[in-house]
Amino acid sequence: MEKYKLKWVDNVRLLAVIGVLSFHFWLQFGAPRQTVLQMLQSPHGILSMPFQLGWTADFLFFAISGLGLGLSATRKRKTWARFYVDRASRIYIPYWSAIVLMFAYQGIAYSVGTWDRLFVIPTTWIGWLKDILLLPQAPEAMLSTHFWFLPSLLVLYLSFPLIFWTVDKFSTWGFAACLILSMGARYLPFDLGWFRAAYTAFAWSPSFVIGAYIGVMLAKHPEQADHWLVRTIPLGILCLLIGVVIVPNDAYAWLANPLMGFGTLSVAGALGRLPWHLPKLTAISFEVYLIHMPFVGWYRHFFGFVVGPKIVLYAFFLISVAVMGAATYWVVSSINTKLKDGIKVVYTP
């Protein structure tokens, strides 16, 4: 089961990143965005749907994050202190490595007279502190707007032990309670001061909770849970279609977010179960995500005079950010290895 059936989980992680990359490429190089009905009116519109609807992968990313945590926490019972250390290192070490490498690139670009820049440079020490520690703030004030999801993810990591305990102890009833709470949490009249921007996490928490529940069920009842996911693929498609239609209306956010979470996970899971598996690309996918957005914007200026073919630019974009992501992953792996070796030395009698 773990060897072949759950390969789709890795595949879904990769699909989430490819979806976001494709959408960001479309924003920079494609035509103006269309509604779903407009896309369906022409062959070009239909072919562009994976690009124009790539934003749905945001919901998928949070769902697969919850699924991975639920799966791991059920299989390997760690202390929550160790959980937080592992999660922090998984976020901060790649993030810090990525921004150091991109600042180095930006320094080289400035030295040769390039006018463009990858980052919005903070002008206050508080701005720097928020960027370095990923404290919640307005996306337009961050080093790069596409880092918005990292503070939201950290908030969900903080809440995960409670979600896991509830689902693990009370099963479906616990999941229902967590889901209902997550659907309404963004409307609670709390003033969190500095952390009020963390409220954005609640927009994604239904996807995260759904993923966490499915992860727990896959660990406890792998065959039954996996078969249930396959049988409910038609329901997932329906949820995704309804979610895409209603998600622009904030009045229906409480409903659209769980529909999008389950729908994207179901549809991506169906695609992930096809006979393919690219574990090396999946391994570097988070680093690729961290790297890609500043460069797609820079490419837009660099290739602004080029009309087409867009497929060549798209291929160049994917390959180049994959190479840069792999380099970042190598740096991160080296740092993690040195940290682990240092810890072993300290605790070895």
C-alpha positions in Angstrom: 0.0 0.0 0.0 2.6 2.5 1.0 4.9 1.6 -1.8 2.5 1.9 -4.8 -0.9 3.2 -3.9 0.3 6.3 -2.0 2.6 7.5 -4.7 -0.4 9.6 -5.7 0.2 11.7 -2.5 3.7 12.7 -3.8 2.2 13.3 -7.3 -0.4 15.6 -5.8 2.3 17.7 -4.1 4.0 18.2 -7.5 0.7 19.0 -9.3 0.0 21.7 -6.7 3.3 23.4 -7.4 2.9 23.1 -11.2 -0.6 24.5 -11.0 0.6 27.6 -9.2 3.6 28.1 -11.5 1.4 27.8 -14.5 -1.1 30.3 -13.2 1.7 32.8 -12.4 3.1 32.4 -15.8 -0.3 33.1 -17.4 -0.6 36.3 -15.3 2.7 37.5 -16.8 2.6 36.2 -20.3 -1.0 35.2 -21.1 -4.1 37.1 -22.2 -6.5 38.7 -19.7 -8.1 36.1 -17.4 -11.5 34.8 -18.4 -14.5 33.3 -16.6 -15.1 29.6 -16.8 -17.9 30.1 -19.3 -15.7 32.3 -21.5 -13.0 29.6 -21.5 -15.4 27.0 -22.6 -16.4 29.0 -25.7 -13.2 28.3 -27.7 -10.6 25.6 -28.1 -7.9 28.1 -27.0 -9.9 28.9 -23.9 -10.3 25.2 -23.0 -6.6 24.5 -23.5 -5.7 27.5 -21.3 -7.9 26.2 -18.4 -5.0 24.5 -16.6 -3.2 27.9 -16.6 -6.1 30.2 -15.9 -7.5 28.0 -13.2 -4.0 27.3 -11.6 -5.1 29.5 -8.7 -7.2 26.5 -7.5 -3.9 24.8 -6.6 -3.7 27.2 -3.6 -6.5 25.2 -2.0 -4.8 22.0 -3.0 -1.5 23.0 -1.4 -3.2 23.5 2.0 -5.2 20.3 1.6 -2.1 18.2 0.8 -0.2 19.9 3.6 -2.8 18.8 6.1 -3.0 15.3 4.5 0.8 14.9 4.8 0.8 16.0 8.5 -2.2 13.8 9.3 -0.5 10.8 7.7 2.8 11.4 9.3 1.5 12.2 12.8 -0.6 9.0 12.9 2.2 6.7 11.7 5.0 8.2 13.8 3.9 9.6 17.2 6.3 12.3 18.0 6.3 14.8 20.8 4.6 18.1 19.8 7.8 19.9 20.7 9.6 17.8 18.1 6.8 18.4 15.6 7.2 22.2 15.9 10.9 22.0 15.5 10.6 19.8 12.4 7.9 22.1 10.9 9.9 25.3 11.6 13.0 23.9 10.1 11.0 22.7 7.0 9.8 26.2 6.5 12.5 28.6 7.7 15.7 26.8 6.4 14.4 26.7 2.7 12.9 30.2 3.0 16.1 31.8 4.4 18.2 29.9 1.9 16.0 31.0 -1.0 16.0 34.7 0.0 19.8 34.7 0.6 20.4 33.2 -2.9 18.0 35.6 -4.5 19.5 38.6 -2.8 22.9 37.5 -4.1 21.4 37.3 -7.6 19.9 40.7 -7.2 23.2 42.1 -6.1 24.9 40.7 -9.2 22.0 42.1 -11.3 22.5 45.6 -9.8 26.3 45.4 -10.4 25.8 44.9 -14.1 23.3 47.7 -14.4 20.0 45.8 -14.5 17.1 48.1 -13.5 14.7 45.4 -12.3 14.7 43.9 -8.9 13.3 40.6 -7.4 12.2 41.9 -4.0 10.4 44.8 -2.3 13.1 46.0 0.1 11.8 46.7 3.7 12.4 50.3 4.9 12.1 49.7 8.6 13.6 47.2 11.1 10.1 46.0 11.9 9.6 45.3 8.2 12.8 43.3 8.1 11.8 41.4 11.3 8.4 40.5 9.9 10.0 39.3 6.6 12.8 37.3 8.3 10.5 35.6 10.9 7.5 35.4 8.6 5.2 37.3 10.9 1.9 38.1 9.3 1.7 41.3 7.4 0.1 42.7 4.3 1.3 40.7 1.2 2.3 43.9 -0.7 4.7 44.7 2.2 6.5 41.4 2.0 9.8 40.7 0.2 7.7 39.0 -2.5 3.9 38.9 -2.6 3.9 35.1 -3.2 5.3 34.5 0.2 1.9 35.3 1.7 1.1 31.6 2.2 4.0 31.0 4.6 2.7 32.9 7.6 -0.8 31.3 7.0 0.8 27.9 6.9 2.7 28.6 10.2 -0.6 29.5 11.9 -2.1 26.3 10.7 0.9 24.3 12.0 0.3 25.9 15.4 -3.3 24.7 15.3 -2.5 21.2 14.0 -2.0 19.4 17.3 -5.6 20.4 18.4 -7.0 19.4 15.0 -5.1 16.1 15.1 -6.2 15.3 18.7 -9.8 16.0 17.9 -9.8 13.9 14.7 -7.7 11.1 16.2 -9.9 10.8 19.3 -13.4 11.4 17.9 -12.9 10.4 14.3 -15.6 11.6 11.9 -17.4 13.6 14.6 -14.2 15.3 15.6 -13.5 16.1 11.9 -17.0 17.6 11.6 -16.5 19.8 14.6 -13.1 21.0 13.3 -14.5 21.6 9.8 -17.5 23.7 11.1 -15.2 25.7 13.3 -12.8 26.3 10.5 -15.6 27.4 8.1 -16.8 30.0 10.6 -13.5 31.1 12.3 -12.7 33.8 9.8 -15.9 35.6 10.9 -15.1 35.7 14.6 -14.8 39.3 15.9 -11.3 38.9 17.4 -8.7 41.7 17.4 -5.3 40.0 17.2 -3.3 43.2 16.8 0.0 42.5 15.1 -1.3 39.0 14.2 -4.6 40.1 12.7 -3.2 39.3 9.2 -3.1 35.7 10.5 -6.8 35.7 9.8 -5.9 34.9 6.2 -5.0 31.4 7.5 -8.7 30.8 8.3 -9.6 31.1 4.7 -7.5 28.1 4.0 -8.2 26.1 7.2 -11.1 24.1 5.8 -8.8 22.7 3.1 -6.2 22.0 5.7 -8.7 20.3 8.1 -10.1 18.1 5.2 -6.6 17.1 4.3 -5.6 16.3 7.9 -8.7 14.1 8.3 -8.0 12.2 5.1 -4.4 11.7 6.1 -5.4 10.3 9.5 -7.9 7.9 7.8 -5.3 6.8 5.2 -2.9 5.9 8.0 -5.4 4.1 10.1 -7.5 2.4 7.4 -5.4 2.7 4.2 -7.3 0.3 1.9 -10.8 1.5 2.9 -9.8 5.2 2.9 -8.1 5.0 -0.5 -11.0 3.1 -2.0 -13.4 5.7 -0.6 -11.4 8.5 -2.2 -11.5 6.7 -5.6 -15.3 6.2 -5.4 -15.9 9.8 -4.5 -14.0 11.3 -7.4 -17.2 12.2 -9.2 -18.3 14.1 -6.1 -14.9 15.8 -6.0 -15.4 17.0 -9.6 -18.8 18.4 -8.7 -17.4 20.1 -5.6 -14.6 21.7 -7.6 -17.0 22.9 -10.3 -19.3 24.5 -7.8 -16.4 25.9 -5.8 -14.9 27.6 -8.8 -18.2 29.3 -9.6 -19.0 30.6 -6.2 -15.5 31.3 -4.7 -15.3 34.9 -6.1 -18.3 35.8 -4.0 -17.1 36.4 -0.5 -20.5 35.8 0.9 -20.2 32.2 0.0 -16.6 31.8 1.3 -17.7 29.6 4.2 -19.0 27.1 1.6 -16.6 27.6 -1.3 -13.4 26.9 0.7 -14.3 23.4 1.9 -15.7 22.6 -1.6 -12.4 23.8 -3.2 -10.3 21.9 -0.7 -12.0 18.6 -1.2 -12.6 19.1 -4.9 -9.0 20.0 -5.7 -7.6 17.1 -3.6 -10.0 14.6 -5.2 -9.4 15.7 -8.8 -5.6 16.0 -8.3 -5.7 12.6 -6.5 -7.3 11.1 -9.6 -4.6 12.5 -11.8 -1.9 11.5 -9.3 -3.1 7.8 -9.5 -2.2 7.7 -13.2 1.0 5.7 -14.0 3.6 8.3 -13.4 5.9 9.3 -10.5 8.6 11.9 -10.4 10.0 11.8 -6.8 13.1 13.9 -7.6 11.0 16.7 -8.8 8.6 16.4 -5.9 11.6 16.6 -3.5 12.6 20.0 -4.8 9.0 21.3 -5.4 8.9 23.5 -2.2 12.2 25.2 -3.1 11.0 25.7 -6.7 7.9 27.4 -5.4 9.9 29.7 -3.2 12.1 30.7 -6.1 9.7 30.9 -9.0 7.6 34.1 -8.6 10.3 36.7 -8.4 11.8 35.2 -11.6 8.6 35.0 -13.6 8.1 38.7 -13.0 11.7 39.4 -14.0 11.3 37.2 -17.2 8.3 39.3 -18.1 10.4 42.4 -18.3 13.3 40.5 -20.0 11.2 38.8 -22.6 8.6 41.6 -22.9 9.5 42.2 -26.5 8.9 38.5 -27.4 5.3 37.7 -28.6 5.7 34.0 -28.9 5.8 31.1 -29.0 4.5 31.1 -25.4 5.2 27.4 -25.1 8.9 28.0 -25.5 8.9 30.7 -22.8 6.8 28.4 -20.6 9.3 25.5 -21.0 12.2 27.9 -20.3 10.5 29.2 -17.2 9.8 25.7 -15.8 13.3 24.4 -16.6 15.1 27.4 -15.3 13.2 27.6 -12.0 13.6 23.8 -11.6 17.4 24.2 -11.9 17.4 27.1 -9.4 15.1 25.2 -7.1 17.4 22.2 -7.2 20.3 24.4 -6.3 18.4 25.8 -3.4 17.4 22.3 -2.3 21.1 21.2 -2.4 22.0 24.1 -0.1 19.1 23.3 2.2 20.1 19.6 2.3 23.7 20.5 3.1 22.5 22.7 6.0 20.2 20.1 7.3 23.0 17.4 7.2 25.4 19.7 9.1 22.7 20.4 11.7 21.9 16.7 12.2 25.6 15.9 12.5 26.1 18.6 15.0 23.2 17.4 17.1 24.6 13.9 17.1 27.9 15.1 18.3 26.3 17.1 21.1 24.2 14.2 22.3 26.6 11.3 21.7 28.2 10.3 25.0 
